[in-house]
């Protein structure tokens, strides 16, 4: 019964005939000019647009982009409630009059619909029809559908007045948030009251989904309205609603938007102190807090002091691992909503920005432990961070005898074991491996040098065992062209994680070299000094974690061994290719000999 009651609202009910009559009636009622005049008016504008030269077109397009940026900034600063007058003033003919006006209307309406600002989108749509501009078909369909849904909200509520909503929390969430974004707050209140009364009649506690949607919508349309947020939380408590992780994530997001870092980390501590199988942080929780940790650790954030209850990034990573194992029953390769590739990338970006390379190295190991495959973004995060640090250091003046991170990196040769004495000698004699075009110029040669530093100093056992077989690589190292997008990565091509691990090991060693260079280091063993640094990072971030025997690399080795045992002496895919080519060659030669003999017999 409930599904049939909502079919009229949630289904997009329009046909081409109705669309034509709807748009035609609105345009005719708003402006009484005849259709022929409208068509000629649009044709004139289109013909004028076709005669514009390309430089002028770029100027007009840039004006449209600038208009959208200014409206976006206004929405972020003032909220969507006070922006309608601003938008209509900006798009007036006096302030925005060029041949791209139709394009401006279409892009602005799409811009507002993507941000769920339906009321503003409908007002701009009506103005577009008023000025005899016809919107694109997809814009028309979206606006007409949204207009019908918004107009039918009250009718829908009257239709289901006798329907039990106690088990339809997600549906109520959709209706309440749609009413709020459309500006119909009374309709949203009616939906929520009906839901709460039905839950009370059934003797069940309301679900947290509608309240989480209200908090999230308030953050979008009224980010500074903390009173409404507090009223919603008080209402949840009085109704006996148990907050879930979506409620906590919305509150953390709201606190961080207001620069209330102590409140955001306090909410995180509340989650961790009450964590259970039903309440665990999600990847969104860790993403927000990693971003906050990165911001608070930067020098430009001095006016925002780091709160006393702030969680260090390494502890955040350890909590993320432990929560993932708790959710999956101690199965690292199982899927959960806690660890994702984007979350690992954000953690990696945080550690690279903090120049905590041992922690970044431990983050890279998470890709293998949890069954994720690195991609170009993984390489870009590491390489870009190192390039920016090198460029920053090369741009500063340094005193004689002072050693910088960039000096050691630019004097380190690929496939060479790091040695502080050798590197210091090269720095003193000014023998860099990479020649820069200027004192602070960093270009593709620097990126290439960093990629080559990830090469192995000695061939691995797999490379040695198959050196004579010319085995095709399963994973590759991206080139500079791939990183900048000039060359596309082949589809289904895996990237190797080992070069990034080697590169981060070397830059971690560089940190030790900076401390040891220019001082007394008789008997100093940098390898022994590296062990406590890496073991300390492992203890902090991977405490009580045991890699599963079914980890990703082991699965690959088992598969390869099984295929080799099944095929016998077949060494590699290269031999199969050679045998196939040899077979085809013999067949072609046999056919050529047969044709030659037939021709010879025919001549005889």
Wavefront OBJ file of the C-alpha trace (Angstrom):
o trace
v 0.000 0.000 0.000
v 2.815 2.343 0.870
v 4.591 1.658 -2.417
v 1.431 2.319 -4.425
v 0.832 5.545 -2.483
v 4.250 6.925 -3.407
v 4.340 5.718 -6.987
v 2.631 8.905 -8.142
v 5.266 11.103 -6.455
v 8.571 9.306 -6.919
v 7.980 8.296 -10.539
v 8.835 10.873 -13.193
v 5.449 11.221 -14.860
v 5.804 13.150 -18.066
v 5.481 12.480 -21.768
v 6.761 14.519 -24.712
v 3.266 15.925 -25.316
v 2.954 17.090 -21.743
v 6.443 18.576 -21.773
v 5.603 20.634 -24.860
v 2.364 21.934 -23.432
v 3.996 22.674 -20.042
v 6.911 24.654 -21.423
v 4.700 26.311 -23.993
v 2.094 27.391 -21.453
v 4.669 28.865 -19.098
v 6.483 30.736 -21.855
v 3.183 32.007 -23.256
v 1.884 33.125 -19.874
v 5.089 34.893 -18.949
v 5.434 36.663 -22.261
v 2.655 37.105 -24.803
v 4.865 37.325 -27.876
v 3.802 35.001 -30.695
v 5.740 31.764 -31.347
v 7.043 32.945 -34.695
v 8.581 35.999 -33.075
v 10.162 33.752 -30.419
v 11.681 31.459 -33.020
v 13.069 34.363 -35.003
v 14.414 35.904 -31.802
v 16.332 32.709 -30.934
v 17.488 32.280 -34.512
v 18.919 35.799 -34.491
v 20.852 35.110 -31.336
v 22.127 31.774 -32.679
v 23.258 33.382 -35.914
v 25.038 36.106 -34.001
v 26.798 33.450 -31.924
v 28.023 31.613 -35.022
v 29.694 34.767 -36.361
v 31.840 35.283 -33.273
v 35.540 34.629 -33.699
v 37.374 32.195 -31.451
v 39.214 34.778 -29.276
v 35.916 36.469 -28.460
v 34.329 33.091 -27.743
v 37.011 32.360 -25.159
v 36.321 35.685 -23.478
v 32.576 34.993 -23.304
v 33.148 31.469 -21.975
v 35.499 32.803 -19.304
v 32.770 35.261 -18.232
v 30.355 32.367 -17.763
v 32.945 30.495 -15.682
v 33.614 33.612 -13.616
v 29.902 34.053 -12.980
v 29.546 30.487 -11.685
v 32.595 30.898 -9.443
v 31.231 34.112 -7.947
v 27.850 32.485 -7.256
v 29.554 29.472 -5.693
v 31.612 31.727 -3.419
v 28.484 33.652 -2.442
v 26.644 30.439 -1.543
v 29.563 29.250 0.594
v 29.859 32.617 2.340
v 26.218 33.633 2.846
v 24.279 30.417 2.378
v 21.603 29.688 -0.243
v 18.870 31.671 1.521
v 20.376 35.083 0.757
v 21.683 34.344 -2.721
v 18.561 34.484 -4.922
v 18.605 38.275 -5.276
v 22.356 38.159 -5.880
v 21.966 35.602 -8.702
v 19.211 37.495 -10.521
v 21.212 40.707 -10.234
v 24.316 39.056 -11.671
v 22.457 37.508 -14.631
v 20.549 40.671 -15.522
v 20.859 41.905 -19.097
v 22.634 45.027 -17.893
v 25.431 43.029 -16.240
v 25.591 39.918 -18.414
v 24.650 40.588 -22.003
v 26.458 38.502 -24.603
v 25.740 35.750 -27.093
v 26.496 33.061 -24.505
v 23.495 34.038 -22.387
v 21.606 30.852 -23.294
v 24.633 28.752 -22.352
v 24.884 30.665 -19.097
v 21.275 29.807 -18.196
v 21.746 26.099 -18.915
v 24.994 25.848 -16.975
v 23.640 27.856 -14.039
v 20.513 25.691 -13.740
v 22.617 22.523 -13.890
v 24.969 24.050 -11.316
v 22.067 24.693 -8.908
v 20.470 21.279 -9.444
v 23.760 19.519 -8.657
v 23.777 21.332 -5.294
v 20.136 20.424 -4.571
v 19.095 24.092 -4.714
v 15.801 23.300 -6.407
v 13.982 26.528 -5.549
v 16.753 28.648 -7.047
v 16.973 26.394 -10.102
v 13.246 26.725 -10.746
v 13.383 30.535 -10.456
v 16.287 30.749 -12.936
v 14.461 28.321 -15.239
v 11.367 30.554 -15.270
v 13.500 33.591 -16.059
v 15.146 31.711 -18.916
v 11.731 30.997 -20.434
v 10.735 34.602 -19.832
v 13.609 35.771 -22.023
v 12.609 33.324 -24.806
v 15.581 31.002 -24.320
v 14.783 27.325 -24.601
v 16.667 25.096 -22.146
v 18.246 21.820 -23.128
v 16.084 18.721 -22.951
v 17.735 17.199 -19.884
v 17.443 20.490 -17.974
v 13.753 20.732 -18.877
v 13.048 17.184 -17.754
v 14.848 17.643 -14.424
v 13.196 20.954 -13.587
v 9.712 19.787 -14.587
v 10.081 16.593 -12.562
v 11.338 18.521 -9.536
v 8.482 21.030 -9.874
v 5.928 18.222 -9.885
v 7.516 16.504 -6.876
v 7.716 19.734 -4.853
v 4.108 20.660 -5.718
v 2.870 17.188 -4.762
v 4.591 17.007 -1.373
v 1.475 18.159 0.502
v -0.833 15.948 -1.573
v 1.435 12.965 -0.926
v 1.354 13.579 2.826
v -2.451 13.735 2.754
v -2.553 10.507 0.733
v -0.527 8.457 3.241
v -2.031 9.952 6.401
v -3.353 6.513 7.381
v -0.218 4.575 6.358
v 2.263 3.318 8.958
v 5.714 4.870 8.412
v 7.511 3.317 11.404
v 9.519 0.938 9.183
v 10.252 3.493 6.427
v 12.971 5.650 7.948
v 15.010 5.929 4.748
v 11.979 6.980 2.718
v 11.039 9.587 5.330
v 14.614 10.847 5.167
v 14.275 11.408 1.404
v 10.975 13.266 1.751
v 12.068 15.429 4.697
v 15.343 16.523 3.104
v 13.625 17.188 -0.260
v 11.092 19.429 1.501
v 13.848 21.282 3.357
v 15.834 21.932 0.180
v 12.687 23.108 -1.577
v 11.975 25.566 1.240
v 8.824 23.757 2.470
v 9.764 23.475 6.136
v 6.182 22.930 7.315
v 5.848 19.916 5.008
v 9.136 18.535 6.333
v 7.877 18.974 9.916
v 4.653 17.122 9.043
v 6.558 14.169 7.619
v 8.809 13.925 10.663
v 5.932 14.211 13.162
v 3.973 11.509 11.342
v 7.008 9.225 11.432
v 7.628 9.821 15.146
v 3.983 9.221 16.062
v 3.879 5.974 14.073
v 7.043 4.768 15.801
v 5.481 5.582 19.202
v 2.346 3.632 18.306
v 4.396 0.610 17.283
v 6.590 0.852 20.389
v 9.865 1.166 18.462
v 12.546 3.842 18.534
v 12.799 5.989 15.392
v 15.644 5.297 13.014
v 18.522 7.778 12.904
v 18.373 8.203 9.094
v 15.841 11.114 8.970
v 17.696 13.042 11.681
v 21.049 12.466 9.988
v 19.516 13.794 6.765
v 18.209 16.868 8.602
v 21.640 17.583 10.097
v 23.350 17.132 6.742
v 20.833 19.365 4.972
v 21.214 22.035 7.645
v 24.969 21.922 7.051
v 24.380 22.530 3.346
v 21.671 25.215 3.434
v 22.334 26.875 6.816
v 25.895 26.046 7.926
v 25.914 28.736 10.632
v 22.589 27.738 12.209
v 23.977 25.930 15.251
v 20.690 26.474 17.105
v 18.830 24.253 14.638
v 21.493 21.573 15.041
v 21.162 21.644 18.826
v 17.358 21.512 18.557
v 17.610 18.448 16.296
v 19.946 16.694 18.738
v 17.619 17.481 21.655
v 14.713 16.093 19.641
v 16.645 12.903 18.966
v 17.340 12.461 22.663
v 13.714 13.037 23.646
v 12.525 10.525 21.036
v 15.036 7.906 22.167
v 16.950 7.847 18.875
v 20.313 6.070 19.021
v 22.783 8.049 16.873
v 24.610 6.069 14.210
v 27.856 6.852 12.408
v 26.088 9.017 9.793
v 24.936 11.361 12.571
v 28.447 11.548 14.033
v 29.991 12.145 10.605
v 27.600 15.025 9.949
v 28.390 16.577 13.333
v 32.151 16.187 12.760
v 31.828 17.770 9.330
v 29.830 20.658 10.792
v 32.379 21.202 13.580
v 35.298 21.249 11.159
v 33.466 23.703 8.887
v 33.170 26.072 11.872
v 36.862 25.481 12.800
v 35.752 23.857 16.070
v 38.548 21.282 16.070
v 38.257 20.410 19.753
v 34.572 19.583 19.287
v 35.305 17.453 16.195
v 37.952 15.360 17.955
v 35.689 15.117 21.021
v 33.036 13.512 18.833
v 35.649 11.082 17.524
v 36.644 10.128 21.073
v 32.965 9.545 21.853
v 32.729 7.145 18.893
v 35.846 5.234 19.916
v 34.870 4.976 23.581
v 31.444 3.544 22.616
v 32.505 1.577 19.557
v 30.799 -1.700 18.898
v 29.720 -3.789 15.955
v 26.888 -1.300 15.320
v 28.904 1.889 15.872
v 32.283 2.105 14.166
v 33.947 4.999 12.319
v 33.664 4.934 8.550
v 36.177 5.979 5.921
v 34.456 9.388 5.823
v 35.259 9.841 9.529
v 38.947 9.188 9.012
v 39.097 11.303 5.847
v 37.776 14.357 7.664
v 40.128 13.911 10.623
v 43.179 13.238 8.436
v 42.453 16.513 6.637
v 42.127 18.306 9.974
v 45.416 16.829 11.241
v 47.162 17.884 8.056
v 45.799 21.432 8.325
v 46.664 21.844 12.008
v 50.239 20.655 11.423
v 50.976 23.264 8.744
v 52.765 26.495 9.580
v 50.046 28.672 8.061
v 47.532 27.379 10.627
v 49.202 29.056 13.602
v 46.083 31.029 14.496
v 44.230 27.700 14.792
v 45.963 26.003 17.689
v 46.086 22.257 17.814
v 43.585 21.172 20.508
v 44.718 19.044 23.418
v 42.375 16.208 22.460
v 43.632 16.051 18.854
v 44.504 12.562 17.648
v 47.928 12.155 15.974
v 47.784 10.885 12.376
v 49.631 7.675 13.251
v 47.063 6.844 15.916
v 44.267 7.627 13.453
v 45.772 5.100 11.071
v 46.071 2.464 13.818
v 42.445 3.037 14.855
v 41.393 2.672 11.222
v 43.154 -0.696 10.936
v 41.727 -1.977 14.218
v 38.178 -0.898 13.352
v 38.449 -2.575 9.955
v 39.535 -5.839 11.577
v 36.726 -5.563 14.127
v 34.155 -5.024 11.381
v 35.441 -7.902 9.189
v 36.108 -10.421 11.951
v 39.916 -10.156 11.699
v 39.872 -10.724 7.928
v 42.098 -8.033 6.328
v 41.049 -8.802 2.757
v 37.326 -8.582 3.508
v 35.410 -5.519 2.358
v 34.241 -2.840 4.788
v 33.172 0.803 4.732
v 36.163 1.762 6.898
v 39.209 1.326 4.642
v 39.165 2.374 1.000
v 41.718 3.421 -1.597
v 40.700 7.068 -1.285
v 41.124 6.908 2.503
v 44.596 5.354 2.170
v 45.497 8.047 -0.347
v 44.422 10.757 2.049
v 46.461 9.197 4.853
v 49.453 8.960 2.503
v 49.036 12.589 1.470
v 48.898 13.626 5.144
v 52.098 11.811 6.076
v 53.920 13.109 3.004
v 52.873 16.685 3.823
v 54.147 16.197 7.394
v 57.420 14.738 5.998
v 56.773 11.616 8.070
v 58.236 9.231 5.514
v 58.372 6.138 7.801
v 54.615 6.508 8.373
v 54.079 6.969 4.613
v 56.071 3.780 4.056
v 53.816 1.904 6.486
v 50.769 3.326 4.693
v 51.982 1.905 1.382
v 52.142 -1.546 2.936
v 48.417 -1.289 3.630
v 47.735 -1.691 -0.095
v 49.068 -5.237 -0.022
v 47.681 -6.121 3.401
v 44.131 -5.098 2.472
v 44.159 -6.238 -1.160
v 44.186 -2.842 -2.897
v 46.074 -2.050 -6.073
v 48.118 1.193 -6.321
v 47.304 3.504 -9.205
v 48.650 6.676 -10.779
v 47.225 8.737 -7.923
v 49.410 6.796 -5.486
v 52.523 7.699 -7.462
v 51.416 11.310 -7.907
v 50.948 11.822 -4.158
v 54.488 10.656 -3.346
v 56.291 12.223 -6.309
v 54.472 15.571 -6.106
v 55.187 15.928 -2.395
v 58.899 15.263 -2.884
v 59.115 17.601 -5.887
v 57.465 20.425 -3.932
v 59.866 19.972 -1.035
v 62.878 19.949 -3.361
v 61.663 23.082 -5.130
v 61.035 24.872 -1.836
v 64.494 24.068 -0.485
v 66.275 24.991 -3.719
v 64.584 28.378 -3.632
v 66.068 29.313 -0.234
v 69.567 30.572 0.451
v 71.677 28.270 2.593
v 75.014 28.718 4.324
v 78.238 26.899 3.529
v 78.389 23.512 5.185
v 74.623 23.346 5.513
v 73.076 20.268 3.938
v 69.535 20.116 2.658
v 67.193 17.280 1.818
v 67.285 18.328 -1.858
v 71.095 18.145 -1.956
v 71.187 14.486 -0.953
v 68.336 13.525 -3.263
v 69.818 15.252 -6.316
v 73.267 13.681 -5.696
v 72.006 10.136 -5.152
v 72.459 7.740 -8.050
v 69.945 5.061 -9.017
v 70.749 1.432 -8.188
v 73.406 2.581 -5.745
v 73.388 1.720 -2.023
v 73.128 4.994 -0.050
v 76.393 6.102 1.549
v 76.655 9.320 3.539
v 80.384 9.749 2.829
v 79.974 9.399 -0.935
v 76.995 11.758 -1.048
v 78.726 14.369 1.097
v 81.770 14.256 -1.185
v 79.603 14.778 -4.259
v 77.824 17.698 -2.629
v 81.129 19.353 -1.732
v 82.502 18.869 -5.252
v 79.166 19.865 -6.815
v 78.628 16.682 -8.800
v 74.839 16.343 -8.976
v 73.283 13.450 -10.803
v 70.596 15.726 -12.282
v 71.488 19.031 -13.917
v 68.826 21.657 -13.287
v 68.082 24.509 -15.663
v 68.120 27.038 -12.818
v 68.855 27.356 -9.099
v 65.229 26.611 -8.169
v 63.965 25.002 -11.370
v 62.319 21.625 -11.015
v 61.179 19.938 -14.206
v 60.587 16.532 -15.779
v 64.214 15.548 -15.209
v 63.652 15.730 -11.444
v 60.571 13.538 -11.696
v 62.464 11.041 -13.829
v 65.294 11.022 -11.284
v 62.876 10.281 -8.421
v 61.332 7.421 -10.398
v 64.757 5.925 -11.108
v 65.634 6.130 -7.403
v 62.862 3.600 -6.891
v 64.738 1.027 -8.963
v 66.215 -1.901 -7.125
v 69.902 -1.707 -6.177
v 70.244 -5.409 -6.976
v 68.155 -7.674 -9.214
v 65.532 -9.571 -7.287
v 65.376 -13.352 -7.189
v 62.452 -13.390 -9.566
v 64.345 -11.177 -12.049
v 67.437 -13.380 -11.772
v 65.490 -16.621 -12.158
v 63.722 -15.457 -15.298
v 66.458 -13.299 -16.817
v 66.965 -15.712 -19.711
v 63.282 -16.287 -20.284
v 62.295 -12.656 -21.044
v 59.189 -12.980 -18.896
v 56.532 -10.334 -19.551
v 56.091 -8.051 -16.492
v 52.846 -8.284 -14.519
v 53.216 -4.748 -13.128
v 55.030 -1.690 -14.424
v 56.472 1.606 -13.236
v 54.690 4.652 -14.699
v 56.613 7.092 -16.839
v 56.626 10.879 -16.591
v 54.249 11.088 -19.551
v 51.817 8.791 -17.760
v 51.970 10.901 -14.609
v 51.247 14.160 -16.447
v 48.548 12.551 -18.604
v 50.366 12.817 -21.941
v 50.355 9.011 -22.292
v 47.462 6.861 -21.169
v 48.044 3.869 -18.958
v 47.024 0.654 -20.762
v 43.726 -0.742 -19.468
v 43.969 -3.424 -16.760
v 47.664 -2.659 -16.354
v 48.823 -2.982 -12.744
v 51.389 -0.637 -11.242
v 54.192 -1.904 -9.054
v 54.279 -0.795 -5.424
v 57.921 -1.787 -4.861
v 59.492 1.355 -6.471
v 57.578 3.658 -4.126
v 58.637 1.565 -1.139
v 62.304 1.768 -2.189
v 62.019 5.514 -2.840
v 60.522 6.201 0.587
v 63.200 4.063 2.233
v 65.871 6.187 0.582
v 64.293 9.505 1.537
v 63.972 8.209 5.106
v 67.698 7.468 5.057
v 68.292 10.992 3.726
v 66.769 12.318 6.937
v 69.447 10.443 8.884
v 72.185 11.666 6.553
v 71.256 15.295 7.200
v 71.865 14.758 10.901
v 75.090 12.834 10.372
v 76.643 14.985 7.630
v 79.348 17.375 8.762
v 79.696 15.751 12.188
v 81.570 12.954 13.892
v 80.326 9.612 12.698
v 83.169 7.183 13.337
v 81.645 3.773 13.670
v 78.182 5.112 12.824
v 75.943 2.466 11.259
v 73.020 4.060 9.451
v 71.395 0.672 8.860
v 71.278 0.078 12.597
v 69.846 3.580 13.060
v 67.096 2.864 10.519
v 65.754 -0.187 12.330
v 64.295 1.602 15.384
v 62.757 4.283 13.156
v 60.878 1.788 10.990
v 60.075 -0.564 13.862
v 58.721 2.387 15.859
v 56.423 3.403 12.994
v 55.297 -0.205 12.603
v 54.580 -0.521 16.320
v 52.532 2.678 16.352
v 50.530 2.029 13.191
v 50.301 -1.771 12.900
v 50.116 -2.832 16.542
v 48.635 -6.304 17.080
v 48.259 -6.816 13.336
v 49.258 -10.110 11.797
v 49.215 -10.292 7.984
v 46.802 -12.877 6.713
v 48.350 -15.903 4.954
v 45.876 -15.187 2.134
v 47.334 -11.780 1.374
v 47.434 -10.497 -2.172
v 51.057 -11.350 -3.114
v 50.748 -14.925 -1.794
v 47.655 -15.492 -3.889
v 49.586 -14.445 -6.990
v 52.448 -16.825 -6.210
v 50.063 -19.706 -5.629
v 48.321 -19.063 -8.904
v 51.587 -18.911 -10.810
v 52.880 -22.114 -9.181
v 49.658 -23.957 -9.934
v 49.784 -22.986 -13.605
v 53.439 -24.017 -13.875
v 52.774 -27.391 -12.260
v 49.846 -28.005 -14.532
v 51.730 -27.101 -17.726
v 54.919 -28.958 -16.896
v 58.052 -27.542 -18.486
v 56.369 -24.432 -19.900
v 58.611 -21.650 -18.526
v 56.698 -18.459 -19.355
v 54.228 -16.746 -21.661
v 57.117 -15.763 -23.956
v 57.777 -19.410 -24.851
v 54.113 -19.907 -25.697
v 54.309 -16.949 -28.066
v 57.452 -18.354 -29.700
v 55.857 -21.776 -30.168
v 52.742 -20.214 -31.672
v 54.793 -18.118 -34.105
v 56.917 -21.157 -35.033
v 53.820 -23.239 -35.688
v 52.253 -20.549 -37.877
v 55.517 -20.135 -39.800
v 55.799 -23.881 -40.481
v 52.194 -24.009 -41.650
v 52.689 -21.077 -44.007
v 55.900 -22.611 -45.404
v 54.181 -25.969 -45.887
v 51.345 -24.284 -47.775
v 53.856 -22.387 -49.929
v 55.708 -25.624 -50.791
v 52.437 -27.364 -51.688
v 51.425 -24.512 -53.996
v 54.900 -24.518 -55.603
v 54.833 -28.262 -56.291
v 51.359 -28.016 -57.797
v 52.539 -25.262 -60.114
v 55.639 -27.232 -61.063
v 53.582 -30.362 -61.910
v 51.201 -28.211 -63.934
v 54.078 -26.840 -66.011
v 55.438 -30.334 -66.635
l 1 2 3 4 5 6 7 8 9 10 11 12 13 14 15 16 17 18 19 20 21 22 23 24 25 26 27 28 29 30 31 32 33 34 35 36 37 38 39 40 41 42 43 44 45 46 47 48 49 50 51 52 53 54 55 56 57 58 59 60 61 62 63 64 65 66 67 68 69 70 71 72 73 74 75 76 77 78 79 80 81 82 83 84 85 86 87 88 89 90 91 92 93 94 95 96 97 98 99 100 101 102 103 104 105 106 107 108 109 110 111 112 113 114 115 116 117 118 119 120 121 122 123 124 125 126 127 128 129 130 131 132 133 134 135 136 137 138 139 140 141 142 143 144 145 146 147 148 149 150 151 152 153 154 155 156 157 158 159 160 161 162 163 164 165 166 167 168 169 170 171 172 173 174 175 176 177 178 179 180 181 182 183 184 185 186 187 188 189 190 191 192 193 194 195 196 197 198 199 200 201 202 203 204 205 206 207 208 209 210 211 212 213 214 215 216 217 218 219 220 221 222 223 224 225 226 227 228 229 230 231 232 233 234 235 236 237 238 239 240 241 242 243 244 245 246 247 248 249 250 251 252 253 254 255 256 257 258 259 260 261 262 263 264 265 266 267 268 269 270 271 272 273 274 275 276 277 278 279 280 281 282 283 284 285 286 287 288 289 290 291 292 293 294 295 296 297 298 299 300 301 302 303 304 305 306 307 308 309 310 311 312 313 314 315 316 317 318 319 320 321 322 323 324 325 326 327 328 329 330 331 332 333 334 335 336 337 338 339 340 341 342 343 344 345 346 347 348 349 350 351 352 353 354 355 356 357 358 359 360 361 362 363 364 365 366 367 368 369 370 371 372 373 374 375 376 377 378 379 380 381 382 383 384 385 386 387 388 389 390 391 392 393 394 395 396 397 398 399 400 401 402 403 404 405 406 407 408 409 410 411 412 413 414 415 416 417 418 419 420 421 422 423 424 425 426 427 428 429 430 431 432 433 434 435 436 437 438 439 440 441 442 443 444 445 446 447 448 449 450 451 452 453 454 455 456 457 458 459 460 461 462 463 464 465 466 467 468 469 470 471 472 473 474 475 476 477 478 479 480 481 482 483 484 485 486 487 488 489 490 491 492 493 494 495 496 497 498 499 500 501 502 503 504 505 506 507 508 509 510 511 512 513 514 515 516 517 518 519 520 521 522 523 524 525 526 527 528 529 530 531 532 533 534 535 536 537 538 539 540 541 542 543 544 545 546 547 548 549 550 551 552 553 554 555 556 557 558 559 560 561 562 563 564 565 566 567 568 569 570 571 572 573 574 575 576 577 578 579 580 581 582 583 584 585 586 587 588 589 590 591 592 593 594 595 596 597 598 599 600 601 602 603 604
